[in-house]
Amino acid sequence: MSLITNHYVITNTVSDIDRQQWEFFVAEHPQGSFFHTPDYVDLHRGLKEYTPYVVAAFDSTKQLVGLLVAIRSSVYNGIGRYVTSRAIVVGGPLVDSQHPEVAEMLLKSYCKTIKYSAIYTQFRNQFDTSEFQVAFQHVKARFEEHLDILIDLQKPEETLWQEVHPKRRNKIRQAQKQHVEVRKLSTIEEREKSLRILRNVYRREKLPLAKKVFFERAFDTLIPKGYLKVYGAFHQQKLIGTRYLLSYKTQIFDWYAGSDEQFYALRPNDLLPWKIFLISKAEGHTQFDFGGAGKPNIPYGVRDYKLRFGGTLVNYGRYEIIHNNVIFAFMRVVFRFWQRLH
């Protein structure tokens, strides 16, 4: 469906967007990330648990000037699908700097489209979105502070090492002395083992994890294009830890991670990030995005773990738009019930 307004054409039909123009717009935009690309949309398309939503804005010359990509996911199927559906926008809306007014148009069109398909949408900002503050207010979005950790890979290796906490450096040395090695996974068998590790970690933490078919699609489509890099920590040829990274332009994004709890003493969770820093730096990447680090002033073990590798703590925050307040409250109860069952 397309809407012509204020000299712009707003569309939420993917087939209306020229793929080459889409790829170019994201690649050239300073804040463009993998989470805005058609490959990210393709990764979820056709899978039962996911539905991609894309809203694009074109100017009078048919040039793409704005883009918003969301992925709706559900914990359950059937009758429980709607009450467990939420949408996630990673990276926020992309808007051409010459057309700032497009942001509000994208958000309003998106909200109208998603309203009866998801309970709420969460925008996980990866850059400063303060210029869109009024636009978000107009769609009744709620802002909350949320932290992220960025590692500057342009720094010399010696500087990066010194910024790692002394106790973390000791644990990295312990892993090396025990002959733990880090390399990319190279076989289907290794990928299968890495998925089993992730499954066990998410089961212990009582968190939902994408199904095997999702990861298999990622392996088949993203690795050949260089968008996905999967590393493993090995001890005596046995995979004991794994990390999934998304690579786009000069940035590496920490996507999924886990280790076999039987081998924690070998320190795979300490060695893997450090070695990945060095490998990514050698490949020409300039920034490692460690991902979410919780809310300020609230204790969070994951943040403490990540900060011991150095880096800069940033607060880009998150926006949340609730599309149905009553069911949103009910959904929280459902999710807690799901955690108790798993």
N, C-alpha and C positions, 0 to 999 in steps of 0.2 A: 504494500500500500504506500502511495506517495502523497505528500501534502505540499502544495505550493503556497509559500507565505513569505512576505517581506523580501521578495527577490531571491528566495532560496527554495530549493526543492529538498524536502525531508523524506527519506524513504526508509522503511524497515524490511525491505525485501532484498535479500542477499543477491539475487540474480540481477538486480538493477545496478549493482556496483561492479564496475570493471575491475577484475582481479589485479591486473598490472598497475592500474592507478592506485588501488588500495595498498598494494605492497609498497609502491613508491612513496605514498603519503606517510605511511608509518616509518619507513626507513629514513626519510628526510626530516621528520618531525623530531625536535630535540628530546621530547619525552616519549617518543614512540618505543614500545617494547614488544616482546614476543606476544604478550597478552592482547595486543591489538591486531595481530596479523590474521590473514585468512587461514593460515596453517593451524593456528590455535582454535579457530572455529571448526575447521575440518576434523580436528582431533576428537571433538565431542559430537559431531553430527551423526545422527542415525543410531546412537546408543540410547537404550531405554531410560537410563538414569539421568540423561542430560538433554537439554534443549538450548542451543545457542540463540541469542537475540542480538541483532546488529542494527543500529540506527546510523544513517549517514546523511550528511548535509552537502548539497552542491550549490555553488553560486550560479549566477546567470550565464556564465560561460561553460557550465557543466563540469567545473573543476571541484574536486572533493576538498571541502574546507572544514569538515568536522566528522568525528567518528566516535561511536560508543559501542563497546562489545561486552555483553553479559552472558554468563552461563547459568542457566537454571538447573538445579539438581534436586533430587528427591531421595529420602531415605527408604521410603516404601513405594510399592506400586499399587495399582488398583484403587480402592476407595480411599486409602490413606495417602495417596500421592499428593493431592492438593494441600492437605494440612501439614505435610512435611516438605513442601517445596520452598526453596529460597533461591535467590539469584546473587551471583557474585560478579562484581566488576573489579578486575585487578588493573590498577594503573590509572583509573579515572578516565574522563572523556578527553579525547584529543581534539584540539581546536586550533585552526590556523590563527596566528597572532593578529592578522588583519581583519579577522571576523569574530571578535569575542562574543558578540551577541548570539552566536550560533549555539553556545553552550546551553542556554536555557531552552532553546528549541529542541535540542537533542534530548534533554532530560524530560521535558513535558511529553514528547512523542513516545519516549521509552516507557514512562509511567503509564501512559494510556494503553500501551501495548501489553505490558506485563501485569497490569492490575488484577486480572482474574486468573492468572497463571502461577503466581508466587505470593507468599505471605509477606515477604519483605525482600529488599535488595540491600546488599552491603557493598560499599565502594571502598576498596582497599587501596588507598592512595600510595603511589610510589614517587610522587614529586609534590612540590608546593602547589596546592589547588586553591589558594586564597583568592585568586582572581575570579574563581567560580562561586565564591561564597554566596553572593546574592542570588545567583541562578539556583543553587541548591536550596536556599531558603524559600524560594518561590514554589518549590515542589515539596515543601514541608520536610526536608531532610534534617536529620539530627546529627550534629557533629560530636565526635568524642575523640579525645586524644589517644593516640596509639603510636608506639615506638617501632623503629626499624634500626638495623645496624648495617653500616656500609664500610667495607674494607677498601681502602685506596691502594690498588695494585700498582700504581705508578711509582710508589715509594721503593727505594732500594730494598733488596732482600734483607740486608742487615737491619734496616729500620723496622721492617715488618716483624722481624724476629724479636727485636728488643721491645716491641709493643705488646707481644704476647706475655701474659702473666707468668712470672717465674715458675709457679707450680705447674702451669700448663706446659711450659717448656720442658720441665723435668719429666712429665708424663709422655711427651712426644719422644724424648730421648729413650725412655723406658721401652716404648713400642719399637723403636729402631734397634735397640740392643737385643730385643726378643725376635728380631728379624721379620717384623711385620712389614709387608710391602704394599704399596698402593699403585694400582694401574686401572686402565679402562677395562670393563668387561668385554670379552671378545667372542663368547660362544652362547648359544641358546641355553645350554645347561647352566651357565653362570647367571644368566638373566633370570632363569627359573628360580635358582637359589636365592637371588637377591629379592625377588618378589615374596618368597616365603619368609625371609627376614622381616620385610616391611609388614607383611600380614600379621606376624607374631607381635611386632612392636605396637601396631595400632590396636590389636585385640587386647593387649595388656593395658593400654591407655584408654580403652573403651571409646575409641574414635572410629568413625566410618572411613573406609578406604575404597578407592575406585576398584572396580572389578578387573580381573586379569585381562579381559579383552581390551580395556582402555590402555593398559600399559603395553600390550602387544602391538596395538596400533601405533603408540608412541615410538616403540622400538623400530617398527617397520617404516614409518614415515618421517620421523624427526631426526633420527640418528644419521641417515644418509645425507640430510640437508645441513647437518652440523648444529641443529637447534638443540638437540638433546645429547648430553654426555653422561654416561653412567660409570661411576668408579667403584672399585671394591678394595677393601683391605683384606689381604691374604696372609695366612700363617701356615706354613708347610703345605702350600697349595690349596688350603681350605679357605673359602670365603667366610669371613667373620663380621664384616660390616660393609655397608653400601651407601652411596650417595648419588642422587639424581640431580643434575644441574641443567638449567635451561640457558642456552647461549644465544645472545642476540646483539648484533653490533659489537660494542666493546664491553658489554656487561654480562656477568655470570650471575644467575639467580639460583639460590639454594631452594630446591623444589621438594624432594623427599629424602629422608635419611633414616637409617636404623642400623642396629648392630645386634648380633647374637649375644644374649645376656650371659651365656656360658663362657664367653671370651672377653668380658669387660676388663679383666685383669691385664689383657694384652694391649689395652688402650687404643682400640680402633677409632673411637669417637674423638680422640685427641689428635691422632696422626692424620686421619682423612682430611679434615678441613685444611690443615697446614700444607699438606702436600698438594691439595687442589689449588690453594693460593699460588703456589710456585708454578704449577703446570699452567694455570690460567694466565699468569703473568707472562710466562715464556711464549704463550700463544698470542699475546698482544692484547689481552683484555685489560681494562683499566679499572674496573670496579667489580667487587664481589658483594652482592646483596644477600645478607644473611637472613632476610625475611623478618617476620613479625617478632617483636620483643615485648609484647604486652603493654599494659597501661602504666603511665608514670605513677610513681609513689605507691604502687601495689606490688608486693613481693612476687617474683616470677622466676622460677628456677631456670627455665630455658634462656631467659635474658642473661642471667648470671653466667651460665655456661658459655654463651656466645661472646659476651664481653671479655672473657678471659683470652680471646684471640685478638684483642685490640679492636680497632675500628672506631667509627664515629656514630654516636647515638643521634638519630634524627626523629623528629616528631611531625610527620605529615598527617597523622590522624586518619580517621575513617568517617564516612557518612553512612547513615542508615535511613532508608525510606521504608516505612511500614505501610503496606498496602491494605492490610486488614488487621486492625488492632485486636479484635476479639480472638480471631484464630491465631494471631501471633502469640498471645498469652497462652492459649491452649497448646500451641506447638512446643513451647518451652517445656511444658509438662510431659509431652510425648517424648521429647528428646531425652529427658532425664530417665524416663521409663525405659527407653531403648538402651541407655547406658547400663542400667541395672540388669538387663537381660543378657548383655554381652560380656 
